[in-house]
Amino acid sequence: MLELHYGDGYVVTTDAIADAVMRYAKTLAEHDGADLVAVPILTPEGPAISSMLIGPSSQLFTMPHPGDAADVEDESALMDLLSRNDRLVHPPASVAEYPYEEDDPWFEESF
């Protein structure tokens, strides 16, 4: 488990999620971009989701946190963060290569 420090506080999440958030924040900063991401966290009441706006001015850091990460489901969130990062690092060569679906909130009719 890691504490992902953001602003004046922190959230507790898995090592993999914290690493993926840090990697994506770095890539966004390199591309002068920002994004709103959903991060699975562990609260005293149990698992939850935290929304974080990350970008070039984000000041994030991690620290170890004692505890077990077994209660935090991070598989789909981890894949989402990694794929967002990958799309920035390796953008599709054409619009036809972009894997979107019409019910995707990021889908734009202007393609």
Secondary structure as the mmCIF struct_conf table of DSSP 4:
data_model
#
loop_
_struct_conf.conf_type_id
_struct_conf.id
_struct_conf.beg_label_comp_id
_struct_conf.beg_label_asym_id
_struct_conf.beg_label_seq_id
_struct_conf.end_label_comp_id
_struct_conf.end_label_asym_id
_struct_conf.end_label_seq_id
STRN STRN1 LEU A 2 TYR A 6
TURN_TY1_P TURN_TY1_P1 GLY A 7 ASP A 8
STRN STRN2 GLY A 9 THR A 13
HELX_RH_AL_P HELX_RH_AL_P1 ASP A 15 GLU A 30
TURN_TY1_P TURN_TY1_P2 HIS A 31 ASP A 32
STRN STRN3 ASP A 35 THR A 43
TURN_TY1_P TURN_TY1_P3 PRO A 44 GLU A 45
STRN STRN4 GLY A 46 ILE A 54
BEND BEND1 GLY A 55 GLY A 55
TURN_TY1_P TURN_TY1_P4 PRO A 56 SER A 57
STRN STRN5 LEU A 60 PRO A 64
BEND BEND2 GLY A 67 GLY A 67
TURN_TY1_P TURN_TY1_P5 ALA A 70 ASP A 71
HELX_RH_AL_P HELX_RH_AL_P2 GLU A 75 VAL A 89
BEND BEND3 HIS A 90 HIS A 90
BEND BEND4 ALA A 93 SER A 94
HELX_RH_3T_P HELX_RH_3T_P1 VAL A 95 GLU A 97
BEND BEND5 TYR A 98 TYR A 98
TURN_TY1_P TURN_TY1_P6 GLU A 102 ASP A 103
BEND BEND6 ASP A 104 ASP A 104
TURN_TY1_P TURN_TY1_P7 PRO A 105 TRP A 106
TURN_TY1_P TURN_TY1_P8 GLU A 109 SER A 110
#
